[in-house]
Amino acid sequence: MNIAVLKFPGTTCDKDVQRALKLIDGAEPEIVHSKSKPEVLKEAKGIIIPGGYSFGDYVRPGALAANSEIMDGVIEMAAAGHPILGISNGFQMLTEVGLLPGTLLRNNNCKFICKWVYLRVCEESTLFTDSLAGLIIRIPIAHEYGNFYCSDHTLTALRNAERIPFRYCNSKGDPLMEFNPNGSIDNIAGVFNDKGNILGMMPHPERACRSLLGSIDGLIILENFVRGTQSA
């Protein structure tokens, strides 16, 4: 195992992520249950926290999962500089434990949204966006609490440090509010931590890994993640 794919009670996308990773040379993903001791994560070089409804989203999405013992291991791996990717519910967990800024509120239409969206990738090449920088990519979303919110101070810091890798946009790359599916501030679809080794994103890259599905843009993100684990 070089990549741990965390599974909490209610997680629904763990096998999807595992299957997508198996398309990539060098990836050895293993599903790790949240009841495992945090020490088991030390066997991995990177961690992916998939989407779903951990603990039924009781209290609020990601809140109960964030208080699981296994998250102590995630925090240790983050501090050591290993790549960590939180997708949808996983993004929510990472904000809950303070590894990423902001919070994810309910969509502004108060409904679950499942659709394909366009994302404008930041101009800066990063661990996760190598070979995608400045491009417009197409990846699906599936969430009810994907409305990213943060204070004006935090938003300024994210912009200045180029820690916003993806923004919702139209097919031409214009980040207009009418193409923002959930109301996220500044059309934000994902954010980095200050070191750049942790990414949280609401879109599901594992669902855009085969041409048959309509896009392979998500596969490139996962390929970059795998390369990051090999150099960690």
FENTAJO-V262485 format. One record per backbone hydrogen bond with DSSP energy under -0.5 kcal/mol. NH is the residue of the N-H (numbers start at 1). CO is the residue of the C=O. Records with the same first field share a line. If there is no record, write none. Layout:
NH: CO / CO
This chain:
2: 28
3: 28
4: 46
5: 3 / 30
6: 4 / 48
7: 32
11: 8
12: 51
13: 51
17: 13
18: 14
19: 15
20: 16
21: 17
22: 18
23: 20
24: 21
27: 24
30: 3
32: 5
33: 31
34: 7
36: 33
40: 37
41: 38
42: 39
43: 40
44: 41
45: 2
46: 2
47: 83
48: 4
49: 85
50: 6 / 48
53: 10
55: 9
56: 53
57: 54
58: 55
60: 58
63: 60
64: 60
66: 62
67: 63 / 64
68: 65
70: 34
71: 68
72: 69
73: 69 / 70
74: 70
75: 71
76: 72
77: 73
78: 74
79: 75
80: 76
81: 78
82: 77
83: 45
84: 197
85: 47
86: 199
87: 49 / 85
88: 86 / 201
90: 87
91: 88
92: 88
93: 89
94: 90
95: 91
96: 92
97: 93
98: 95
99: 94
100: 94
103: 149
105: 103 / 147
107: 144
108: 182
110: 107
113: 143
115: 141
117: 139
118: 169
119: 137
120: 167
121: 119 / 135
122: 165
130: 126
132: 129
133: 129
134: 122
135: 132
137: 119 / 135
139: 117
141: 115
143: 113
147: 105
148: 146
149: 103
155: 151
156: 152
157: 153
158: 154
159: 155
160: 156
161: 157
162: 159
163: 158
165: 163
166: 190
167: 120
168: 187
169: 118
170: 174
173: 170
175: 173
176: 174
179: 176
180: 177
181: 179
185: 148
187: 184
188: 185
189: 166
190: 166
191: 200
192: 163
193: 198
196: 193
199: 84
200: 191
201: 86
202: 189
204: 140
205: 203
207: 204
208: 205
210: 215
213: 210
214: 210 / 211
215: 210
218: 208
219: 208
220: 216
221: 217
222: 218
223: 219
224: 220
225: 221
226: 222
227: 223
228: 224
229: 225
230: 226
231: 227
232: 228
